[in-house]
């Protein structure tokens, strides 16, 4: 029913999902948590219902899309939903988004980020095969390409964001198991694919030895 309603009303017309294309030496897939991967443009079109030509700069998240669809369809948004409806933003009635957004990545790497649009902190649990520091802090307003890691230059901001990220994790988990850390303990999901590819090439060595063979030590 929801799919038919969306088709008839053109509510969420298109979503463009960008990939890593050499930024930070990352070349493919949903790899990493840098802006080319996680900053996903969202286009909402609803003729006769929403004004056109509005460019929204507020911070929103993918979890807002289900809530927006329900709101547009006149269906009450369940209290269990974490997302918010985007209709007030799309209608031009509000410019208020989230104060902070959070992102998890657990396929090729295991990382979390917290960002308020100005400052962005990346915390690495497992870098996979791509060398990077444990903490990365970027000033997105002055360094949108995330080229200069300011974590050591701004320890107070780094500590503040890391503490806020930890608080968010505690609230989300409610004392339960952290799935991202569990992934790290079990091995990244990409590991079986890489092991299979290595075996096909005749490489039969322990996993850690294989990683050490191809890893490039990170240099600040």
C-alpha positions in Angstrom: 0.0 0.0 0.0 2.8 2.4 0.9 4.5 1.8 -2.4 1.3 2.5 -4.4 0.7 5.7 -2.4 4.2 6.9 -3.0 3.9 6.2 -6.8 0.6 8.0 -7.1 1.6 11.0 -5.0 5.3 11.4 -6.1 6.2 12.0 -2.4 9.8 11.1 -2.3 10.9 11.3 -5.9 14.5 10.4 -5.8 17.4 9.7 -3.5 21.0 10.0 -4.8 23.5 7.8 -3.0 27.1 8.8 -3.6 30.1 6.5 -3.3 33.8 7.0 -2.4 35.7 8.0 -5.5 39.4 8.3 -4.4 38.7 10.5 -1.4 41.0 9.4 1.4 42.3 6.7 -1.0 38.9 5.0 -0.9 37.6 3.9 -4.2 34.2 2.1 -4.1 31.1 1.0 -2.3 29.7 2.4 1.0 33.2 2.6 2.3 34.1 4.8 5.2 32.2 7.6 6.9 33.5 10.6 5.0 31.1 13.1 3.5 31.0 11.7 -0.1 29.5 8.5 1.4 27.3 9.7 4.2 26.1 13.1 2.9 23.3 11.8 0.8 21.2 14.3 -1.2 17.4 13.9 -0.8 14.9 15.2 -3.3 11.3 15.4 -2.2 8.6 16.2 -4.8 4.9 16.4 -4.2 3.1 18.6 -6.8 0.4 20.7 -5.3 1.4 19.9 -1.8 5.0 21.1 -1.4 6.6 24.2 -2.8 9.4 23.8 -5.2 12.9 25.2 -5.2 13.5 25.0 -1.5 17.1 24.2 -0.5 17.3 22.8 3.0 20.6 22.9 4.9 19.3 21.4 8.1 20.8 18.2 9.4 18.4 15.2 8.8 18.8 11.5 8.7 17.7 8.5 6.8 15.5 7.4 9.7 13.4 10.4 9.0 12.1 9.1 5.7 9.6 6.5 7.1 8.2 9.1 9.5 7.8 11.6 6.7 5.9 9.0 4.5 3.5 8.2 7.4 2.9 11.9 8.1 2.3 12.6 4.4 -0.2 9.7 4.3 -2.0 11.0 7.4 -0.9 8.0 9.5 0.1 8.6 13.1 3.8 8.2 13.6 4.5 5.5 16.2 6.2 6.6 19.4 8.8 3.9 18.8 10.0 5.7 15.7 13.3 7.6 16.2 12.9 9.6 13.0 11.1 12.9 12.6 8.8 14.0 9.8 10.5 16.2 7.2 7.3 17.8 6.0 7.7 21.1 8.0 11.1 21.5 6.4 9.9 20.6 3.0 7.0 23.0 3.4 9.3 25.8 4.3 7.7 26.2 7.7 10.9 25.3 9.6 14.6 25.2 9.2 15.2 23.2 12.4 17.0 19.9 12.0 19.0 17.8 14.4 21.6 19.5 16.6 23.8 16.3 16.2 23.6 13.4 13.8 25.2 9.9 14.3 26.4 7.4 11.8 27.5 3.8 12.1 29.6 1.9 9.5 30.3 -1.8 9.9 30.9 -3.5 6.6 34.4 -2.8 5.3 35.3 -0.8 8.4 33.8 -0.3 11.8 33.4 3.4 12.6 31.1 5.8 14.2 30.7 9.5 13.7 29.0 12.4 15.5 28.5 15.7 13.7 26.8 19.0 14.3 27.4 20.3 10.8 30.4 22.3 11.9 32.5 19.8 13.7 32.6 16.1 12.8 34.3 13.4 14.9 35.1 10.0 13.5 35.9 7.2 15.9 37.5 4.0 14.5 36.9 0.6 16.0 38.4 -1.3 13.0 39.9 0.4 10.0 39.8 -2.7 7.8 42.6 -2.4 5.3 42.6 1.4 5.1 45.1 3.1 7.4 43.6 5.9 9.5 43.9 7.3 13.0 41.7 6.2 15.9 40.1 9.6 16.1 39.5 12.2 13.3 38.1 15.7 13.9 37.2 17.9 10.9 35.9 21.4 10.6 33.4 20.9 7.8 32.8 24.6 7.3 36.4 25.4 6.6 37.5 22.0 5.4 34.6 20.3 3.6 37.0 17.8 1.9 38.1 16.5 5.4 41.7 16.9 4.6 43.1 18.2 7.9 42.5 16.1 11.0 42.3 18.5 14.0 41.8 15.9 16.7 45.2 16.7 18.4 45.0 20.4 17.7 41.6 20.7 19.4 41.5 18.3 22.3 38.6 20.0 24.1 36.3 19.7 21.1 37.5 16.2 20.5 36.8 15.2 24.1 33.4 16.9 24.1 32.2 15.1 21.0 33.6 11.8 22.0 31.8 12.0 25.4 28.6 13.0 23.6 29.0 10.1 21.2 29.5 7.7 24.2 26.4 9.0 25.9 24.4 8.4 22.7 25.8 4.9 22.5 24.8 4.2 26.1 21.2 5.5 25.5 20.8 3.6 22.3 22.1 0.3 23.7 20.3 0.5 27.1 22.9 -1.8 28.6 22.7 -4.3 25.8 25.4 -5.6 23.5 26.9 -3.1 21.1 26.4 -4.7 17.6 29.3 -2.7 16.1 31.7 -4.0 18.7 30.4 -7.5 18.3 31.1 -7.2 14.5 34.6 -6.2 15.3 35.1 -9.1 17.7 33.7 -11.6 15.1 35.5 -10.0 12.2 34.2 -7.5 9.7 31.5 -8.9 7.3 33.9 -8.3 4.4 36.4 -10.8 5.9 34.9 -14.0 4.3 34.8 -12.4 0.9 38.5 -11.4 1.1 39.5 -14.7 2.5 37.7 -16.5 -0.4 39.4 -14.2 -2.9 42.7 -14.8 -1.3 42.2 -18.6 -1.5 41.4 -18.4 -5.2 44.7 -16.6 -5.7 46.5 -19.4 -3.8 47.1 -17.2 -0.6 46.6 -19.5 2.4 48.0 -17.7 5.4 46.4 -16.7 8.8 44.1 -13.7 8.6 46.2 -11.3 10.6 49.3 -12.2 8.6 47.3 -11.5 5.4 46.3 -8.1 6.8 49.8 -7.2 7.8 51.0 -8.2 4.3 48.8 -5.7 2.6 48.3 -3.0 5.3 50.1 0.3 4.9 51.0 1.8 8.3 49.2 5.1 8.9 51.3 8.2 9.0 50.1 11.5 10.4 
